[in-house]
Amino acid sequence: MRFMMLFTVDESVPAPAPTSEMFAEMGKYNEAMSKAGVLLAGEGLLPSAKGARVVFSEEGRTVVDGPFTESKELVGGFWLIQVKTREEAVEWATRAPFGPGVVLEVRQVVEVSDFPADVIDPAIIEREREMRAEAAERAAAARP
């Protein structure tokens, strides 16, 4: 099972200045997940001031540039992990090197097998697998 672990930030509260100790602790955590074979991906995100939202409505699509000051909780980063159970995903989340005030949400990724077999055309499933393999190859080629 794949799980997304998303951490939220409140951009109205000043974030502590990054320290070498913070980077070292996060590096240890990422390395532990990598060595355990559960880490598929993980990234932090820049503040919402550097982002945009696309709002969909009956009238069309509207692009709204950040910052998103009306939002109290914004995704600050994520990990994508593959584990056997929800409990194992939660256990990894409890080990994250965060301090007070951080919320780490754990959500299972939807898989094709979660849908009734008669809903999805097998050709669509195969093309999705091909696209994921192509994306993995591009990502591997882009690594230094």
C-alpha positions as CSV (number, residue, x, y, z in Angstrom):
1,M,0.0,0.0,0.0
2,R,1.2,3.5,-0.8
3,F,0.6,6.3,1.7
4,M,1.1,10.1,1.4
5,M,2.4,11.8,4.5
6,L,1.6,15.5,4.2
7,F,2.8,18.1,6.6
8,T,1.0,21.4,6.9
9,V,2.2,24.8,7.8
10,D,0.6,28.0,8.9
11,E,2.3,30.7,6.9
12,S,1.0,33.4,9.3
13,V,3.3,32.0,12.0
14,P,7.0,32.7,11.3
15,A,8.9,29.5,10.7
16,P,12.1,29.0,12.7
17,A,15.3,29.7,10.8
18,P,16.7,26.5,9.3
19,T,19.7,25.1,11.1
20,S,22.3,22.5,10.2
21,E,20.9,20.3,13.0
22,M,17.4,20.5,11.5
23,F,18.8,19.4,8.1
24,A,20.8,16.6,9.8
25,E,17.7,15.3,11.6
26,M,15.6,15.3,8.5
27,G,18.4,13.6,6.6
28,K,18.6,10.8,9.2
29,Y,14.8,10.3,9.0
30,N,14.9,10.2,5.1
31,E,17.8,7.8,5.2
32,A,16.0,5.5,7.7
33,M,13.0,5.3,5.4
34,S,15.2,4.8,2.3
35,K,17.2,2.0,4.0
36,A,14.0,0.3,5.1
37,G,12.9,0.4,1.5
38,V,9.7,2.3,2.2
39,L,10.5,5.8,0.8
40,L,9.3,6.4,-2.8
41,A,9.5,10.2,-2.9
42,G,9.6,13.2,-0.6
43,E,9.9,16.9,-1.0
44,G,9.4,20.2,0.8
45,L,7.5,23.0,-0.8
46,L,8.3,26.7,-1.2
47,P,5.9,29.2,0.5
48,S,2.5,29.9,-1.2
49,A,3.7,33.3,-2.2
50,K,5.6,31.6,-5.0
51,G,2.7,29.4,-6.0
52,A,-0.6,29.6,-7.8
53,R,-4.1,28.0,-7.6
54,V,-6.3,27.1,-10.5
55,V,-9.9,27.5,-9.5
56,F,-12.4,25.5,-11.6
57,S,-16.0,26.7,-11.9
58,E,-18.9,26.6,-14.3
59,E,-17.5,29.7,-16.0
60,G,-14.1,28.2,-16.6
61,R,-10.7,28.3,-14.9
62,T,-9.2,31.2,-12.9
63,V,-5.6,31.4,-11.9
64,V,-5.0,32.9,-8.5
65,D,-1.4,33.8,-7.5
66,G,-0.2,33.3,-4.0
67,P,0.3,34.0,-1.2
68,F,-2.8,32.3,0.1
69,T,-3.3,34.3,3.3
70,E,-6.9,33.2,3.9
71,S,-5.6,29.6,4.4
72,K,-4.5,28.6,7.9
73,E,-3.2,25.2,6.8
74,L,-1.1,24.8,3.7
75,V,0.8,21.7,2.5
76,G,4.5,22.4,3.3
77,G,5.8,19.1,2.0
78,F,5.3,15.4,1.6
79,W,6.6,11.9,1.6
80,L,5.3,9.1,-0.5
81,I,5.9,5.7,1.2
82,Q,5.1,2.1,0.4
83,V,4.3,-0.1,3.4
84,K,2.2,-3.1,4.3
85,T,-0.4,-1.5,6.6
86,R,-1.9,1.8,7.7
87,E,-0.4,1.2,11.1
88,E,3.1,1.0,9.6
89,A,2.6,4.3,7.8
90,V,1.4,5.9,11.0
91,E,4.4,4.5,12.8
92,W,6.8,6.1,10.3
93,A,4.9,9.4,10.6
94,T,5.4,9.4,14.4
95,R,9.1,9.2,13.9
96,A,9.3,12.4,11.8
97,P,11.6,15.0,13.3
98,F,9.1,17.8,13.8
99,G,8.5,20.0,16.8
100,P,5.3,21.3,18.4
101,G,2.6,22.7,16.1
102,V,3.3,20.6,13.1
103,V,0.6,18.3,11.8
104,L,1.5,15.3,9.7
105,E,-1.4,13.8,7.8
106,V,-1.3,10.2,6.6
107,R,-3.5,9.2,3.7
108,Q,-3.6,6.1,1.6
109,V,-3.1,6.5,-2.1
110,V,-6.0,5.3,-4.3
111,E,-5.0,2.2,-6.4
112,V,-6.7,0.8,-9.5
113,S,-7.8,-2.2,-7.4
114,D,-9.9,0.1,-5.3
115,F,-12.4,0.6,-8.1
116,P,-14.8,-2.0,-9.4
117,A,-13.3,-4.0,-12.3
118,D,-16.1,-3.1,-14.7
119,V,-15.5,0.7,-14.3
120,I,-12.0,1.0,-15.7
121,D,-11.1,-0.1,-19.2
122,P,-8.0,-2.5,-19.1
123,A,-6.4,-0.4,-21.9
124,I,-6.5,2.7,-19.6
125,I,-4.9,0.7,-16.8
126,E,-2.1,-0.5,-19.1
127,R,-1.5,3.0,-20.5
128,E,-1.3,4.3,-16.9
129,R,1.4,1.6,-16.1
130,E,3.3,2.6,-19.2
131,M,3.2,6.3,-18.3
132,R,4.4,5.6,-14.7
133,A,7.3,3.5,-16.1
134,E,8.2,6.3,-18.5
135,A,8.1,8.8,-15.7
136,A,10.4,6.6,-13.5
137,E,12.9,6.3,-16.4
138,R,13.0,10.1,-16.9
139,A,13.4,10.6,-13.1
140,A,16.3,8.1,-13.0
141,A,18.0,9.7,-16.0
142,A,17.7,13.2,-14.4
143,R,19.4,12.1,-11.2
144,P,23.0,13.4,-10.8
